[in-house]
Amino acid sequence: MFGFRSDGKKIKNIDPFMKIVPHIMFHRYDAMVMKTEKIDCSTLDAYILDKRKEGIKVDYMDIIIASFVRVYSLRPKLNRFVVNGRLYKRNKIQLSFSIKKRLVDSAEETALKLTFDGSESIFEVQEKIHDIVKQNKGIQKKNAVDKLAALFTRGPNFLIKYTVRFFMWLDKHGMLPKSILDASPFHTSVFLVNSRSIKMSPVFHHIYNFGTTGAFVSMGKETYEPVVTNPNKNEFSVKKIMELGIVVDERICDGLYNSLSMKELQRILSHPEVLDKKNDNVLKDDA
């Protein structure tokens, strides 16, 4: 309450323009900025093949999640959020994603959230992913998100509506219990959806107005595209490309910071072997 929250610390030293922006764009859906990021799969495929020769199995999702964890550890202003017109820096790097409990249309869906400190190697990230997926696969498995959803949806429709609004009011004023903040997949640094797994192109997914999600990332299926290799001679080659659909809350940080952060993401994905080592240079948000 009064600007104090268990999941973040209020930032006091803010550029005047950035300070007024949340009072112009009240909601997260007012502040959505969307872009695509094209990833050259050849470097990812080569890395995956090299790891396979070492007896280690990694996939695209492992690499993408590990890359975002690394970017957030090096570009800490990305890990901010806005609530009630105030800008906060998040205490931890968190990433949410959804899974089907079984690969059939009728199967229930659930959302999972992982917490990182930013120092993790890709192998530590992968272990966390596989552990949490294994714990939640199966129709009988009920995690904290499932229990929270069941709590919200008890009773008639009008009661659900007012229950959700009451929880949103609590969140707005910093009174939402820590247990709910910890369970909620919508209180996260990044929400990732793997559209590639269902053979879909990437989407520009809205950022949920409930919670504090700062970015929504959609992994799309691979396509083959001509890529210019020598503009002076009009030479090109056909490459396998995976697009990411990225939606961010522009109230968190300025366009230059976002642009340089995407360049850092591309740098990592161009040399995914850098993820093999732990990050000993986790930067802190000094605001």
N, C-alpha and C positions, 0 to 999 in steps of 0.2 A: 504493500500500500504506500501511497505518497512517493511513488517512483522506485520503491524497493521490491525486488523480485528474487526468487531463489535460483532462477535459471540464467540470470545476467545482471550486469552492473550498469547503471545509468551513466551515459557519457555526458560530461558537462562542458568540455571544451570542443565546441562545434563551430564550424564556419557558419556565419549568419544566414547565408542562403540555404545551406543544408538544414539548418535549424527550423527555418520557416516552411520548408517543403512538406513535412508531414501535416501541417495545418492547412495546406492547399489541397493536398491529395490525402483525404482522410482514411481511405481504405486501401488495402493491398491491391485490389483489382483496379483502382485508379492509377496505380504506379507501376503496372506491369510493362516491362520492356522485353521484346522477343527477338531472338536471333537464331540462326543455324550455325553450327560449327562443323566443318567437314574434316573427317579423320581419315588419313591414309592408312588403310588396313595392312599394307605390305609390311610395315615395321612391326605391327602387332602380330601378324602371322609369323614373321621370322622369329620374334621373341618367344611366342608360344611353342614353335617348333624346337627352338634351342632348349627351352625348359623341359620339353617332352623327352629330349635326348638325355637329360639329366635325371629323368624319372619323376619329374614334377609336372603336375597337370594344372594349368591355369587357363582361364577363358577371358573373353572380352569384358564380361561384367566385372570380374576380379580386377582387371587392369583399369577400367573406367572408375570404379569406386576408389581404388588405391590412388589413382591420379587426382581425384577431387579432394581426397583427404590430404594429399601432399600440397595441392594448391592452396587449400584453406590454411594449412600450417605455415605457408610462406607469404600468404596475402591475407592477414588476419582481419582486415576491415570488411571482407566479404561476410564474416561471421557475426554480423550485427543484425538487429531487428528493431522494428518500430512497434510500440504499443502505446495507445492513448496519446499520440503526438510526441512521445519521448523516444530517443534513440538509445539502445542498449548494446553492449558487447556481450556476446554469449560466453558462458563459462567453459563450454566444451564444444568440440567439433562433433556434430551428430548427423547421421544420414539415415533417412527412412526409405523403404521400398516395399512394394506389395508383392504377394505371391498367391497363387492358387494352391489350396490344400491338396487338390488332386487335379490332373490335367484333363478335366471334362467340363463342359459348359455349366453343369449344375453344381459344381463344387463351390464351396464357400471360399471367399477371398479374405485375406488378412493382411495387415500392415506390420512391418517389423522396423525397429529402430536400433541402430548401432551407435555406440559412443567411442570416440577416439581422442587421444591427446595430441595427435599430429606427428608423433615420432615413428609410427608403425611402418614396417616394411610391407611389401605386397603379400608376403607369406603370413604375416600376422593379421593383416586385413582379411585375407582369404580364409584363415582359420575362424575368424569371428563370423564371417558370412556363412560358411558351411555349418558351423555349430548352431547358429540361430535358425537357419533354414531346416536343418535336421530336427530340431526341437519342435518346430511348428508344422511340419508336414504331417498330414493325416487328419481325417475328418473329426476325430475325437479330441484333438489337441486344442486347448483353449489358453491363449496367452493374455497378457494384461490388456491389450488392445481389444480383444474379443469380449473380455469381461466389462471393459469400459463401455463398449458399444451396447452390450446387453443392458447395462445400467441405464444408459441414455434412452433406450427404446422400450423400456417397460411402461405399460399403461397406454391409454388412448393417444391419438395423434396430437391433440391440442396440448397434452401434458408433455409430450416429447418436445414440441416447439418451445414451450416455456422453460423446460429443463435446460435445453441447449442454450437458450438466450440468457438464462441465469448463469450458466457456466462461462459464457462469453463475457458477461458483466464482471464476474469474479476475476477473469483473466485480465480484463481491461484495467482493473484497479489493483492488480498484483496480489489477489487473495485466493487464486486457484491453488489448491493443495499441491505440494511437491510431488506426492504420489501420482497425481493425475498428469502433471507436467512431465514426469519421467515416463509415463505410459503412453502419452499422446504422440502419435506419429506426425502430428501437425505442428508440434513444437520442435523444430529441427532446422539445421543449417541448410540441408538440401534434401529434396524428395526426388527420388529416381524411379523412373518406370522403364522397364525393358520391353519396348514395343517390338524389338527385333525377335524376341522369343516367340511371338505370335505372327511373325512375317509381315509386320506393319511398318510403314514409313514413320518417321518421328512426328510427334504432334507438339503443338504449342499448348501445354496444359496450364490452365489457370492456377494461380497461387491461392490456396485456400484462405478465405478471409478469417476463418477460425484458426488460431494458433499463431506461430511466428516464422513460418517457412520463408526463407529468404530467396530460394531459387528452386525451380522445378526443371528437371532434366529428363528428356525422353531419348532413349537410344533407339535408333531406327534400323531397319534391315539394310544390308549392304546392297549397293548398286555398282554398276561399272560405268565409269564416266571418262570422257577424254580430258586429259590434263596437259596444259601447255608446259613443255620441258625446255624449250628454247624459243622465246618470243621473237628474237631477231631473225630466226630462220623459219618461223611458223611451224616448228616441230612440236609434236604432242605424242603422248602415249595414253593407252587406256589403263586406268587403275581401279582397283576395288576401293570404294569409298563408303564409309559409314557416317551418316549425319546425326548430330545431336540437336534436338530442339530444346533451346534454353530460354526460360522465362525468369526474369529477376525483378526484384523490388528495387526500383531506381532510387528510393529514398535512403537506402542504406549507404551507398557510396557513389561517387561521381563516375561519369562515363569513361574518363581516362583510366581510373583505377580498374574498372571492369574490363576495359580493353587490354590492359597490360596483364591482367589475371588470365584472360583467354590465351594470350601469347605464352604465358607460363604453362598453361594446360597443354598447348600444342607442343611446346618444347619437351615436356615430359613424355607425351605420347609418341614423339619422334624418337625418343631414346628411353623406352620403358625399362631398360636394364637399370636405370638410376633408382628404380623402386625396390631393387633387390636389397639395398642397404637401408638401415634405419636412418631417419632424419635427425641429425644432432643439432640442427639449427632451426628449431621451431620458434617462430617470431610471435611476440605478444602484441596485442593491440594496446598501444601506449596512450590512448586517449583517456 
